[in-house]
Amino acid sequence: MRRKIPGSASLQAFEAAARHGNFARAAEELALTESAISRQIARLEALLDCKLFDRTGSRVRLNPMGARYAARVRETLARLDMDAQYIRGIPEGGQHLELAALPTFTSRWLIPRLGAFRARHPDITLNIAARTEPFILSGSGFDAALHFEHPAWAGMRVTRLFEERLLPVCHPSLLTTADADDPLNALPRIHRRQNPQAWQDWARETGTALNNPAQGVRYDLHEMAIAAALAGQGVALVPRRYVEDELARGALVAPWPEALSLSKTFCLITPAESGMNDPALAAFGQWLQDEIASENLG
């Protein structure tokens, strides 16, 4: 059955007229005549079997139905324009991947290493969007996700990459002013909002006596907690992998033990029906595993 879908010319004419509230200004914007705008809108109204404008003599006014439809058309045209720009940005003969990933992992680990991926696979364009929570991958528009192991990925192909373990870190200047016998209890603690039990679990596992482990500020992202620690605002409990550079150059210090069992499994998640059959996805997955293996050997 053939779908009755409005043409792009009618939709653009309608959106411009609705936005300006005037056919003449819409015609000027689209480099058309006012009568051409009127004909396109009349064609659209006939297709929809619904009036979108109220007409009084030579004046027109968007009616409630037209206002609702204009909002939807505006979103659709914006999405089509964005998609068209995206396609134009892909080199001819190139491949692309849409990846959803945790933001701190992306900014602190993945992006600094992508130069090596591009050098190995210059024909693959990798687009990355931040996703902090698990989601349904099928139908999302993403080819893969870099995320923690989670029941939400049931039915997907899950490739385990590494374990994340948490480590307390702070700015070195804080240790010069804190109680030398018990600096951790003397310093403010920084929490990640999504893991409010982390400090309590860490204290129990490491055998550390921690006064009121829930006390302290809370941030959504590890990136925020790290920034707060760098600013000297307290001790943050974050994955060591994200602060290796800061620890190496002395911007942060970690005089406390790392939690060995307080960890999450980081994974590459792909749709079961395609998985690694996609050459670009297979190349990215192999590169990820090679990078992690070389890092572990180092």
VOPAGU-2260 file (C-alpha; in pm, 1 decimal, decimal comma):
REM VOPAGU-2260
SITE   aa  ch    i         X         Y         Z
SITE  MET   A    0       0,0       0,0       0,0
SITE  ARG   A    1     140,6     333,5    -103,5
SITE  ARG   A    2     190,9     571,4     185,5
SITE  LYS   A    3      38,8     918,8     167,4
SITE  ILE   A    4     337,4    1120,0     284,2
SITE  PRO   A    5     355,2    1498,3     230,8
SITE  GLY   A    6     627,7    1619,5      -2,1
SITE  SER   A    7     925,2    1810,3     134,3
SITE  ALA   A    8     827,2    2126,3     -57,3
SITE  SER   A    9     485,9    2135,4     111,0
SITE  LEU   A   10     634,1    2070,6     454,8
SITE  GLN   A   11     899,0    2340,2     415,8
SITE  ALA   A   12     641,9    2590,2     294,0
SITE  PHE   A   13     410,6    2507,4     583,8
SITE  GLU   A   14     686,9    2523,7     846,2
SITE  ALA   A   15     809,2    2862,4     721,0
SITE  ALA   A   16     455,1    3004,4     705,1
SITE  ALA   A   17     376,8    2871,1    1053,2
SITE  ARG   A   18     698,1    3014,8    1197,4
SITE  HIS   A   19     650,2    3359,4    1039,4
SITE  GLY   A   20     271,9    3364,1    1067,6
SITE  ASN   A   21     273,1    3510,5     720,7
SITE  PHE   A   22     277,6    3363,7     369,8
SITE  ALA   A   23     466,3    3657,4     220,4
SITE  ARG   A   24     758,4    3632,8     463,0
SITE  ALA   A   25     767,6    3253,0     414,6
SITE  ALA   A   26     785,0    3308,6      38,3
SITE  GLU   A   27    1070,8    3556,4      80,0
SITE  GLU   A   28    1267,0    3310,5     295,6
SITE  LEU   A   29    1223,3    3023,1      50,0
SITE  ALA   A   30    1270,8    3237,1    -263,6
SITE  LEU   A   31     919,3    3154,4    -386,5
SITE  THR   A   32     611,0    3353,8    -469,2
SITE  GLU   A   33     335,8    3399,3    -215,4
SITE  SER   A   34      96,5    3211,9    -443,5
SITE  ALA   A   35     340,0    2918,3    -457,9
SITE  ILE   A   36     341,6    2902,9     -76,4
SITE  SER   A   37     -37,3    2914,6     -74,8
SITE  ARG   A   38     -59,1    2629,7    -329,2
SITE  GLN   A   39     183,5    2409,3    -133,0
SITE  ILE   A   40     -11,8    2458,2     188,9
SITE  ALA   A   41    -343,7    2394,4      12,4
SITE  ARG   A   42    -194,9    2072,1    -127,3
SITE  LEU   A   43     -83,8    1972,6     224,7
SITE  GLU   A   44    -424,9    2047,6     374,9
SITE  ALA   A   45    -592,8    1840,6     102,2
SITE  LEU   A   46    -362,4    1548,0     171,1
SITE  LEU   A   47    -426,1    1569,7     546,7
SITE  ASP   A   48    -796,7    1643,8     495,8
SITE  CYS   A   49    -757,2    1909,4     763,4
SITE  LYS   A   50    -731,1    2288,5     769,4
SITE  LEU   A   51    -409,2    2415,4     924,9
SITE  PHE   A   52    -471,9    2788,8     890,8
SITE  ASP   A   53    -781,7    2997,7     952,5
SITE  ARG   A   54    -833,7    3243,4     667,0
SITE  THR   A   55   -1009,5    3577,5     701,0
SITE  GLY   A   56    -998,4    3766,3     375,6
SITE  SER   A   57    -632,1    3800,3     280,8
SITE  ARG   A   58    -513,6    3724,8     632,5
SITE  VAL   A   59    -416,5    3377,6     761,4
SITE  ARG   A   60    -370,6    3251,0    1113,8
SITE  LEU   A   61    -239,2    2916,3    1234,4
SITE  ASN   A   62    -518,5    2723,4    1407,2
SITE  PRO   A   63    -466,3    2485,6    1706,9
SITE  MET   A   64    -437,3    2178,0    1483,4
SITE  GLY   A   65    -188,5    2361,3    1264,0
SITE  ALA   A   66      16,4    2465,8    1567,1
SITE  ARG   A   67      46,7    2107,9    1687,6
SITE  TYR   A   68     138,0    1983,8    1342,5
SITE  ALA   A   69     391,3    2266,0    1294,4
SITE  ALA   A   70     581,8    2157,3    1605,4
SITE  ARG   A   71     607,9    1800,7    1472,4
SITE  VAL   A   72     703,9    1912,2    1122,2
SITE  ARG   A   73     974,0    2141,2    1262,7
SITE  GLU   A   74    1128,3    1851,5    1456,4
SITE  THR   A   75    1109,5    1623,3    1152,0
SITE  LEU   A   76    1274,4    1875,1     917,7
SITE  ALA   A   77    1549,6    1944,7    1171,2
SITE  ARG   A   78    1616,6    1572,4    1206,3
SITE  LEU   A   79    1622,9    1522,8     828,4
SITE  ASP   A   80    1864,1    1813,0     789,9
SITE  MET   A   81    2090,6    1671,2    1061,2
SITE  ASP   A   82    2082,7    1325,7     900,8
SITE  ALA   A   83    2163,9    1472,4     559,9
SITE  GLN   A   84    2462,7    1663,0     700,7
SITE  TYR   A   85    2577,9    1345,3     871,3
SITE  ILE   A   86    2565,9    1144,9     546,5
SITE  ARG   A   87    2745,0    1421,6     355,6
SITE  GLY   A   88    3023,5    1406,0     615,1
SITE  ILE   A   89    3104,6    1040,1     544,4
SITE  PRO   A   90    3385,7    1005,7     287,1
SITE  GLU   A   91    3293,3     817,2     -28,1
SITE  GLY   A   92    3367,8     449,7      18,7
SITE  GLY   A   93    3419,7     498,6     393,6
SITE  GLN   A   94    3254,2     321,0     683,7
SITE  HIS   A   95    3108,0     463,4    1002,1
SITE  LEU   A   96    3006,0     345,9    1347,8
SITE  GLU   A   97    2761,3     498,1    1593,3
SITE  LEU   A   98    2882,6     428,8    1945,4
SITE  ALA   A   99    2717,4     496,1    2282,6
SITE  ALA   A  100    2964,0     516,7    2570,5
SITE  LEU   A  101    3001,3     626,1    2929,8
SITE  PRO   A  102    3119,0     989,3    2927,2
SITE  THR   A  103    3414,6     967,8    3168,4
SITE  PHE   A  104    3552,6     657,6    2998,7
SITE  THR   A  105    3514,4     832,1    2663,1
SITE  SER   A  106    3688,8    1156,0    2759,3
SITE  ARG   A  107    3962,4    1006,5    2979,1
SITE  TRP   A  108    4047,9     678,1    2808,0
SITE  LEU   A  109    3892,3     634,5    2464,7
SITE  ILE   A  110    3932,1     972,9    2293,7
SITE  PRO   A  111    4303,4    1013,9    2383,5
SITE  ARG   A  112    4368,0     678,8    2207,4
SITE  LEU   A  113    4154,3     730,5    1898,6
SITE  GLY   A  114    4447,2     867,5    1702,7
SITE  ALA   A  115    4587,8     515,3    1699,1
SITE  PHE   A  116    4255,9     376,5    1578,2
SITE  ARG   A  117    4233,4     631,0    1296,1
SITE  ALA   A  118    4591,6     555,3    1194,2
SITE  ARG   A  119    4504,4     185,5    1168,3
SITE  HIS   A  120    4160,4     237,3    1010,2
SITE  PRO   A  121    4150,6     576,3     829,6
SITE  ASP   A  122    3838,9     470,4     636,5
SITE  ILE   A  123    3623,7     426,6     952,1
SITE  THR   A  124    3447,8     727,4    1104,0
SITE  LEU   A  125    3358,4     676,4    1469,0
SITE  ASN   A  126    3076,4     890,1    1612,4
SITE  ILE   A  127    3030,9     880,2    1990,6
SITE  ALA   A  128    2736,2     980,9    2207,1
SITE  ALA   A  129    2730,1     981,7    2588,4
SITE  ARG   A  130    2496,4     738,7    2763,9
SITE  THR   A  131    2518,2     709,2    3141,6
SITE  GLU   A  132    2245,3     446,9    3183,9
SITE  PRO   A  133    2193,1     109,0    3013,4
SITE  PHE   A  134    1933,2     113,9    2734,2
SITE  ILE   A  135    1778,4    -109,8    2471,6
SITE  LEU   A  136    2039,4    -125,0    2196,7
SITE  SER   A  137    1816,7    -268,0    1922,3
SITE  GLY   A  138    1643,3      12,5    1737,0
SITE  SER   A  139    1839,8     282,7    1919,9
SITE  GLY   A  140    2040,8     387,8    1614,6
SITE  PHE   A  141    2367,2     278,1    1777,0
SITE  ASP   A  142    2589,6       5,6    1635,2
SITE  ALA   A  143    2744,4     -69,1    1973,1
SITE  ALA   A  144    2779,3      47,7    2332,0
SITE  LEU   A  145    3074,8      71,4    2567,8
SITE  HIS   A  146    2921,8      25,4    2910,2
SITE  PHE   A  147    2918,4    -176,3    3228,3
SITE  GLU   A  148    2789,2    -531,8    3233,8
SITE  HIS   A  149    2417,1    -512,6    3311,1
SITE  PRO   A  150    2100,2    -724,2    3278,1
SITE  ALA   A  151    1970,8    -469,9    3025,2
SITE  TRP   A  152    2207,4    -619,5    2767,6
SITE  ALA   A  153    2031,5    -959,7    2775,6
SITE  GLY   A  154    2014,8   -1101,9    2422,7
SITE  MET   A  155    2302,8    -882,5    2303,2
SITE  ARG   A  156    2656,1    -994,1    2222,9
SITE  VAL   A  157    2864,6    -885,7    2524,4
SITE  THR   A  158    3245,4    -881,0    2499,2
SITE  ARG   A  159    3414,5    -825,9    2834,4
SITE  LEU   A  160    3705,1    -583,1    2819,8
SITE  PHE   A  161    3837,8    -503,7    3169,6
SITE  GLU   A  162    3750,1    -455,4    3535,8
SITE  GLU   A  163    3719,6    -111,9    3693,0
SITE  ARG   A  164    3845,9     -83,2    4050,5
SITE  LEU   A  165    3805,8     218,6    4273,6
SITE  LEU   A  166    4083,9     413,6    4442,1
SITE  PRO   A  167    4067,1     714,9    4680,2
SITE  VAL   A  168    4259,7    1012,1    4537,5
SITE  CYS   A  169    4306,3    1374,7    4637,3
SITE  HIS   A  170    4517,4    1681,6    4566,5
SITE  PRO   A  171    4858,1    1651,9    4740,2
SITE  SER   A  172    4813,6    1985,4    4917,8
SITE  LEU   A  173    4529,0    1840,1    5125,8
SITE  LEU   A  174    4765,0    1597,8    5297,3
SITE  THR   A  175    4976,2    1883,7    5431,6
SITE  THR   A  176    4684,2    2030,2    5625,6
SITE  ALA   A  177    4493,6    1715,9    5724,8
SITE  ASP   A  178    4541,3    1516,5    6043,7
SITE  ALA   A  179    4856,6    1315,4    5976,1
SITE  ASP   A  180    4734,5    1020,4    6183,4
SITE  ASP   A  181    4395,6     990,6    6010,9
SITE  PRO   A  182    4384,9    1210,5    5698,9
SITE  LEU   A  183    4097,8    1026,3    5532,0
SITE  ASN   A  184    3854,6    1100,7    5814,9
SITE  ALA   A  185    3979,4    1457,8    5834,4
SITE  LEU   A  186    3916,8    1533,6    5467,1
SITE  PRO   A  187    3584,1    1590,7    5283,3
SITE  ARG   A  188    3468,2    1292,9    5078,7
SITE  ILE   A  189    3339,7    1309,6    4723,3
SITE  HIS   A  190    3076,4    1061,2    4604,1
SITE  ARG   A  191    2936,1     950,9    4271,3
SITE  ARG   A  192    2559,0     986,1    4292,9
SITE  GLN   A  193    2483,7     657,2    4115,4
SITE  ASN   A  194    2697,2     458,4    4360,4
SITE  PRO   A  195    2620,3     599,7    4707,6
SITE  GLN   A  196    2743,0     284,7    4887,2
SITE  ALA   A  197    3090,6     293,6    4732,3
SITE  TRP   A  198    3273,8     454,2    5024,4
SITE  GLN   A  199    3104,2     225,2    5275,2
SITE  ASP   A  200    3189,7     -83,7    5069,2
SITE  TRP   A  201    3547,4      33,5    5021,3
SITE  ALA   A  202    3594,0      88,5    5395,9
SITE  ARG   A  203    3459,5    -256,4    5476,7
SITE  GLU   A  204    3672,9    -432,0    5218,0
SITE  THR   A  205    3997,0    -254,0    5305,4
SITE  GLY   A  206    3940,7    -265,0    5680,9
SITE  THR   A  207    3947,5     115,1    5703,5
SITE  ALA   A  208    3765,4     283,3    5991,5
SITE  LEU   A  209    3563,1     553,2    5820,5
SITE  ASN   A  210    3349,5     796,1    6017,8
SITE  ASN   A  211    3011,1     851,5    5854,1
SITE  PRO   A  212    3100,5     709,1    5508,4
SITE  ALA   A  213    2789,7     865,2    5347,3
SITE  GLN   A  214    2897,9    1219,7    5431,2
SITE  GLY   A  215    3013,3    1444,4    5149,0
SITE  VAL   A  216    2912,6    1599,0    4817,4
SITE  ARG   A  217    2770,6    1396,5    4528,8
SITE  TYR   A  218    2832,7    1425,1    4155,9
SITE  ASP   A  219    2674,8    1241,9    3863,8
SITE  LEU   A  220    2995,4    1156,9    3678,3
SITE  HIS   A  221    3340,2    1031,3    3770,7
SITE  GLU   A  222    3468,5    1317,6    3554,0
SITE  MET   A  223    3307,0    1565,6    3793,3
SITE  ALA   A  224    3444,9    1386,2    4099,9
SITE  ILE   A  225    3795,3    1391,2    3949,2
SITE  ALA   A  226    3765,7    1762,7    3871,3
SITE  ALA   A  227    3661,5    1827,4    4231,0
SITE  ALA   A  228    3958,8    1629,0    4359,7
SITE  LEU   A  229    4196,4    1820,5    4131,5
SITE  ALA   A  230    4051,0    2143,9    4269,2
SITE  GLY   A  231    4139,9    2032,6    4621,8
SITE  GLN   A  232    3779,2    1990,5    4734,0
SITE  GLY   A  233    3820,6    1646,8    4893,6
SITE  VAL   A  234    3894,4    1279,6    4837,9
SITE  ALA   A  235    3724,5    1112,9    4539,6
SITE  LEU   A  236    3674,3     738,4    4499,8
SITE  VAL   A  237    3732,2     681,8    4127,7
SITE  PRO   A  238    3866,6     414,7    3889,8
SITE  ARG   A  239    4247,3     418,2    3879,8
SITE  ARG   A  240    4233,8     383,8    3500,1
SITE  TYR   A  241    4086,8     735,5    3474,1
SITE  VAL   A  242    4354,7     911,3    3681,6
SITE  GLU   A  243    4677,9     735,5    3581,0
SITE  ASP   A  244    4816,5    1052,0    3417,6
SITE  GLU   A  245    4734,5    1271,0    3718,8
SITE  LEU   A  246    4894,2    1020,4    3956,2
SITE  ALA   A  247    5204,9     992,1    3738,1
SITE  ARG   A  248    5266,9    1367,2    3733,2
SITE  GLY   A  249    5171,2    1422,0    4097,2
SITE  ALA   A  250    4855,7    1625,3    4034,2
SITE  LEU   A  251    4673,3    1365,5    4246,0
SITE  VAL   A  252    4799,3    1129,7    4513,1
SITE  ALA   A  253    4662,9     797,5    4637,9
SITE  PRO   A  254    4811,4     699,7    4976,0
SITE  TRP   A  255    4521,0     462,4    5042,2
SITE  PRO   A  256    4463,9     106,5    4916,8
SITE  GLU   A  257    4278,0      25,6    4596,8
SITE  ALA   A  258    3961,6    -182,4    4625,0
SITE  LEU   A  259    4012,0    -515,0    4451,2
SITE  SER   A  260    3659,9    -654,7    4459,3
SITE  LEU   A  261    3477,9    -322,6    4432,6
SITE  SER   A  262    3473,7    -337,5    4055,6
SITE  LYS   A  263    3254,5    -331,6    3749,4
SITE  THR   A  264    3309,3    -519,9    3427,0
SITE  PHE   A  265    3346,5    -291,3    3128,2
SITE  CYS   A  266    3209,1    -439,1    2804,1
SITE  LEU   A  267    3157,7    -382,3    2434,4
SITE  ILE   A  268    2791,6    -453,5    2357,7
SITE  THR   A  269    2674,7    -523,8    2002,9
SITE  PRO   A  270    2343,7    -649,8    1859,4
SITE  ALA   A  271    2329,0   -1028,1    1854,0
SITE  GLU   A  272    2194,1   -1033,4    1498,7
SITE  SER   A  273    2494,9    -847,0    1355,8
SITE  GLY   A  274    2762,8    -866,0    1621,0
SITE  MET   A  275    3108,2    -878,8    1474,5
SITE  ASN   A  276    2985,9    -960,3    1122,0
SITE  ASP   A  277    3009,4    -587,1    1046,9
SITE  PRO   A  278    3369,9    -532,0     928,0
SITE  ALA   A  279    3393,9    -183,1    1081,6
SITE  LEU   A  280    3257,8    -305,8    1414,2
SITE  ALA   A  281    3489,3    -606,6    1409,5
SITE  ALA   A  282    3786,1    -377,1    1343,2
SITE  PHE   A  283    3691,4    -147,6    1629,7
SITE  GLY   A  284    3637,4    -439,6    1867,5
SITE  GLN   A  285    3976,5    -589,6    1781,0
SITE  TRP   A  286    4150,2    -255,1    1822,8
SITE  LEU   A  287    3989,4    -210,1    2166,0
SITE  GLN   A  288    4110,6    -548,3    2283,8
SITE  ASP   A  289    4460,7    -483,3    2145,7
SITE  GLU   A  290    4480,5    -147,5    2326,5
SITE  ILE   A  291    4370,5    -299,0    2656,9
SITE  ALA   A  292    4610,1    -591,4    2620,1
SITE  SER   A  293    4905,8    -359,6    2550,5
SITE  GLU   A  294    4807,9    -141,2    2844,7
SITE  ASN   A  295    4793,7    -441,0    3078,2
SITE  LEU   A  296    5133,3    -560,8    2956,2
SITE  GLY   A  297    5276,0    -215,4    3017,0
